[in-house]
Amino acid sequence: MPNKLSLSQGNKPDGDTLREEMKLVSTAAVLLTAASLSFCARHGYLLLYGDAVAHLHIARRIFDSLNPGFSQLGSVWLPLPHLLMLPFVQNMQWWQGGLAGAIPSMVSYVLACAGMYRLARTWMRPLPALLVFAALALNPGFLYMSVTAMTEPLYLALMIWSVVHLTAFEAALRKADAPMARRALMKLTVVLIAAVFTRYDGWILGILAWLIVACWTLRRGWWKEPANARVFIVCTLLLMAAPLSWLGYNWHMYGDPLDFLRGPYSARAFAERTTKPGSLPY
């Protein structure tokens, strides 16, 4: 059992203490998002967003349509949120009522809240870290989004955990702990790839995060060790492959690698169709 007194001693807890604290905040987050689900489902709020309905339909039509298959993912929205909904939309009632989209978002909410607490504990004592956790967990907008089929909860969780692993990588560099740095870099790569396949914001996040990683590794000469260099090169190639694969998918399916940007279902095309003659574009 961890020493309870250690919760108030210093900013950085030991591993056992941090795990106990993470369990507590994760349990609180589960209860909060469950309460939000109960309230929103009872009042019929799960499908207020038209985009939430569209995300559920995209996931469902992968196996329930005239032409089932992954081509039903379309070209505009990135695929990961719909793939995560896929096991749940196969239940007709969950698909129609919106619960199929709420489940991945609820898990994302819990991960985001836990990640925020863990990040805060890097620099803060438990009480200030709890205030940081509460500021996110009790945000009404986030509580509502956590029970919808929207992409924001998943992306926010991935963004927070990318910062968690980025700070862990930097801490390992300062300690000259090469194995720990390699593990942190691999975890960061996985999270950034998931972000790339969730929202286009993730493409910018991936570029910025990797520029920071490159600067740190060059400044400290971390890449000079062969094992470190191999991990860095492989992770870089994997991260680059993520957006390139989406461009390739668009090219293969729709004949244009930028179909998501300028195709008939893009935001630009919708703006052109809905802008009245003589008025400013939306």
C-alpha atoms as one frame of an Amber mdcrd trajectory, in Angstrom:
protein
   0.000   0.000   0.000   1.369   3.458  -0.881   2.152   5.837   1.914  -0.852
   8.157   2.230   1.361  10.919   3.612   3.249  11.031   0.314   0.223  12.679
  -1.305   1.266  15.958   0.267   5.015  15.566  -0.011   6.526  17.208  -3.084
   5.147  17.674  -6.559   6.134  14.366  -8.128   4.479  11.273  -6.622   5.965
   7.791  -6.777   4.508   5.286  -9.209   2.180   3.524  -6.752   0.805   6.788
  -5.405   0.170   8.146  -8.878  -1.660   4.962  -9.896  -3.918   5.221  -6.841
  -4.652   8.866  -7.577  -5.356   8.089 -11.241  -7.829   5.383 -10.208  -9.695
   7.873  -8.041  -9.933  10.620 -10.662 -10.846   8.094 -13.359 -13.666   6.749
 -11.177 -14.920  10.294 -10.629 -14.835  10.905 -14.377 -16.793   7.697 -15.030
 -19.492   8.778 -12.591 -19.705  12.264 -14.102 -20.056  11.095 -17.703 -22.565
   8.412 -16.623 -24.662  11.109 -14.949 -24.445  13.203 -18.110 -25.579  10.223
 -20.201 -28.526   9.592 -17.908 -29.640  13.219 -18.042 -29.124  13.713 -21.795
 -30.706  10.388 -22.781 -33.732  11.096 -20.609 -34.236  14.480 -22.277 -33.459
  13.329 -25.835 -30.247  15.357 -26.196 -27.904  12.696 -27.614 -28.647  13.493
 -31.260 -29.040  17.263 -31.206 -26.003  17.741 -33.448 -26.591  16.971 -37.105
 -22.933  15.987 -37.335 -23.464  13.406 -34.581 -26.227  11.794 -36.634 -23.981
  11.826 -39.712 -21.101  10.164 -37.830 -23.421   7.380 -36.669 -24.728   6.868
 -40.207 -21.213   6.656 -41.648 -20.282   3.956 -39.146 -23.507   2.023 -39.762
 -23.348   2.065 -43.552 -19.930   0.348 -43.523 -21.843  -2.931 -43.071 -25.487
  -1.902 -43.602 -25.874  -0.288 -47.027 -26.338  -1.173 -50.688 -22.555  -1.170
 -51.137 -21.049  -2.050 -47.745 -17.332  -1.709 -47.148 -14.743   0.773 -46.016
 -15.405   2.937 -49.061 -18.472   4.084 -47.084 -16.152   6.035 -44.805 -16.340
   8.851 -47.349 -13.650  11.391 -48.063 -14.207  14.347 -45.731 -14.311  13.152
 -42.125 -11.329  11.186 -40.891 -11.989   7.488 -40.192 -10.951   6.658 -36.613
 -14.094   7.929 -34.804 -16.326   5.938 -37.150 -14.231   2.794 -36.798 -14.468
   3.055 -33.005 -18.271   3.276 -33.271 -18.433   0.258 -35.575 -18.913  -2.436
 -32.873 -21.708  -0.441 -31.246 -23.756   0.717 -34.257 -24.460  -2.928 -35.064
 -27.033  -2.778 -32.276 -30.063  -1.206 -33.956 -31.389   0.527 -30.831 -27.992
   1.922 -29.887 -27.537   3.273 -33.411 -30.987   4.849 -33.582 -30.834   6.315
 -30.075 -27.262   7.605 -30.214 -25.775   5.381 -27.506 -23.470   3.782 -30.077
 -21.699   7.105 -30.502 -21.809   7.990 -26.821 -19.754   4.977 -25.683 -16.462
   5.917 -27.444 -16.917   9.554 -26.410 -17.471   8.584 -22.767 -14.279   6.536
 -22.766 -12.488   9.492 -24.373 -13.843  11.807 -21.670 -12.458   9.580 -18.916
  -9.077   9.327 -20.662  -8.944  13.089 -21.189  -9.734  13.841 -17.542  -7.245
  11.270 -16.276  -4.587  12.569 -18.641  -5.162  16.142 -17.532  -4.749  15.140
 -13.884  -1.593  13.180 -14.641  -0.164  16.112 -16.565  -0.989  18.526 -13.742
   0.683  16.217 -11.201   3.927  16.579 -13.134   4.277  20.075 -11.694   1.643
  20.399  -8.938   0.656  18.967  -5.590  -2.577  16.913  -5.393  -4.976  19.731
  -4.472  -4.049  22.120  -7.313  -3.987  19.136  -9.689  -7.508  18.236  -8.573
  -8.625  21.787  -9.369  -7.170  21.397 -12.874  -8.988  18.075 -13.215 -12.257
  19.627 -12.009 -11.969  22.563 -14.427 -12.006  20.090 -17.314 -14.262  17.371
 -15.894 -17.015  19.758 -14.779 -17.049  21.809 -17.962 -20.723  21.633 -19.083
 -19.869  21.660 -22.764 -17.390  18.812 -22.389 -19.802  16.831 -20.231 -22.418
  17.118 -22.950 -20.017  16.312 -25.784 -18.885  13.240 -23.854 -22.216  11.548
 -24.581 -22.517  12.469 -28.262 -21.126  10.933 -31.432 -18.910  13.959 -32.041
 -15.145  13.769 -32.648 -14.075  16.434 -30.140 -13.869  14.230 -26.996 -11.617
  11.691 -28.703  -9.366  14.353 -30.168  -9.088  16.213 -26.855  -8.069  12.994
 -25.092  -5.424  12.315 -27.730  -4.112  15.879 -27.563  -3.765  15.729 -23.779
  -2.015  12.361 -23.833   0.338  13.541 -26.563   1.486  16.269 -24.166   1.790
  13.694 -21.364   4.112  11.525 -23.471   5.978  14.542 -24.827   6.804  15.717
 -21.307   7.786  12.158 -20.355  10.151  12.079 -23.338  11.750  15.368 -22.282
  12.111  14.182 -18.694  13.824  10.992 -19.897  16.226  13.052 -22.007  17.159
  15.161 -18.986  17.826  12.020 -16.962  19.761  10.463 -19.865  17.449   7.442
 -19.569  17.514   6.180 -23.164  15.121   3.187 -22.744  12.523   5.395 -21.036
  12.897   8.027 -23.769  12.403   5.428 -26.496   9.259   4.110 -24.812   7.857
   7.624 -24.425   8.609   8.404 -28.063   6.855   5.255 -29.269   3.791   6.019
 -27.138   3.775   9.592 -28.429   3.889   8.309 -32.012   0.895   6.019 -31.503
  -1.155   8.826 -29.928  -0.240  11.299 -32.684  -1.149   8.800 -35.417  -4.531
   8.320 -33.767  -4.951  12.117 -33.650  -4.092  12.366 -37.352  -6.905   9.920
 -38.125  -9.387  11.725 -35.850  -9.380  15.404 -36.847  -7.358  17.543 -39.236
  -6.223  19.530 -36.185  -4.210  16.401 -35.455  -2.101  16.979 -38.558  -0.968
  20.323 -37.155  -0.490  18.799 -33.704   1.678  16.037 -35.176   3.894  18.494
 -37.056   4.401  20.755 -34.040   5.030  17.886 -31.636   7.578  16.290 -33.947
   9.402  19.573 -34.511   9.776  19.814 -30.728  11.000  16.209 -30.540  13.510
  16.829 -33.334  14.849  19.976 -31.649  15.287  18.194 -28.324  17.008  15.177
 -29.848  19.368  17.307 -31.935  20.232  19.634 -29.061  21.041  16.768 -26.692
  22.641  14.520 -29.315  20.220  11.732 -28.381  20.120  10.404 -31.952  23.852
   9.563 -31.937  23.172   6.230 -30.207  22.140   3.691 -32.915  19.188   2.285
 -30.952  17.819   5.785 -30.383  18.314   6.747 -34.021  16.457   3.639 -35.220
  13.470   4.363 -32.990  13.393   8.009 -34.046  13.543   7.153 -37.767  10.872
   4.437 -37.545   8.541   6.665 -35.510   9.068   9.548 -37.947   8.229   7.362
 -40.943   5.137   5.938 -39.251   3.866   9.403 -38.360   4.468  10.640 -41.921
   2.647   7.614 -43.318  -0.572   8.465 -41.457  -1.624  11.602 -43.417  -0.097
  10.220 -46.606  -2.285   7.126 -46.324  -5.386   9.327 -46.081  -4.293  11.231
 -49.182  -3.751   7.886 -50.906  -7.201   6.673 -49.847  -8.803   9.806 -51.302
  -6.813   9.394 -54.509  -7.733   5.714 -54.859 -11.422   6.127 -54.033 -12.214
   9.510 -55.561  -9.397  10.270 -58.000  -8.171  13.290 -56.028  -5.841  13.139
 -53.001  -7.390  16.420 -51.788 -10.997  15.390 -52.314 -11.680  16.033 -48.622
 -10.609  19.635 -49.215 -12.116  20.428 -52.613 -14.507  17.580 -53.472 -18.309
  17.772 -53.777 -18.836  17.086 -50.048 -16.093  19.389 -48.742 -16.749  22.479
 -46.640 -15.760  24.622 -49.637 -18.328  22.947 -51.870 -21.077  23.346 -49.263
 -20.222  27.040 -48.900 -20.392  27.544 -52.660 -23.781  25.830 -52.885 -25.315
  27.731 -49.977 -23.945  31.245 -50.637 -26.536  33.508 -52.249 -25.507  35.487
 -55.362 -24.098  38.875 -54.423 -23.539  38.012 -50.762 -20.256  37.421 -48.990
 -19.179  33.755 -48.844 -19.845  31.979 -45.557
